[in-house]
Amino acid sequence: MKYLMLVCEDPTAEPYRREDDDIATWVDQTQDVRVIGERLRPVAEARTVRVRGGRLSVVEGPYAEVGEQIAGFDVLECDSLDQAVEVASRHPMARFGRLVVREAWPFEDGELLGD
């Protein structure tokens, strides 16, 4: 099963210490379940896109509380949610931010075609 792990900033977490951020070790230790992962460009470079009543609206940045932005993501291939949570618990941002783990919900055969 695939899981999306959102890596988020969290102002209530313990202060970030670069010397405790060993992301390279986490990436190395999870290569058997980690499909892809990237950090994200700063939120100031983001755009929120909506179409309402046929009209396009593009706004700079997302509407989210300051300090709780998504900083990156990983896609994990795990046997269970418990395994995905265990993998996430070893990520440095589990201490310095927060991680949101969600199982992918694939479309069923024909679902996209309205069957």
Residue pairs with C-beta under 8 A, 6 or more apart in sequence:
1 77
1 78
1 79
1 80
1 103
1 104
2 35
2 75
2 76
2 77
2 103
2 104
3 75
3 76
3 77
3 78
3 81
3 84
3 101
3 102
3 103
3 104
4 73
4 74
4 75
4 76
4 101
4 102
4 104
5 37
5 73
5 74
5 75
5 76
5 84
5 87
5 88
5 91
5 99
5 100
5 101
6 70
6 72
6 73
6 99
6 100
6 101
6 102
7 39
7 70
7 71
7 72
7 73
7 74
7 91
7 93
7 97
7 99
8 68
8 69
8 70
8 71
8 93
8 97
8 98
8 99
8 100
9 67
9 68
9 69
9 71
9 97
10 67
10 68
10 96
10 97
10 98
11 67
11 68
13 95
13 96
13 97
13 98
14 95
14 96
15 96
16 96
17 96
20 92
20 95
20 96
21 92
21 96
22 92
23 91
23 92
26 90
26 91
26 92
27 34
27 37
29 90
30 76
30 87
30 90
33 76
33 77
33 78
33 83
33 84
33 87
34 74
34 75
34 76
34 77
34 87
35 74
35 75
35 76
35 77
36 74
36 75
37 72
37 73
37 74
37 75
38 72
38 73
39 71
39 72
40 70
40 71
40 72
40 73
43 61
43 62
43 64
43 69
43 70
44 60
44 61
46 60
46 61
46 62
47 58
47 59
47 60
47 61
48 58
48 59
48 60
48 61
48 62
48 63
49 56
49 57
49 58
50 56
50 57
50 59
51 57
62 69
71 93
71 97
74 91
76 84
76 87
76 88
76 101
78 84
78 87
81 101
81 103
84 101
84 103
85 101
88 94
88 99
88 101
91 99
93 99
109 115
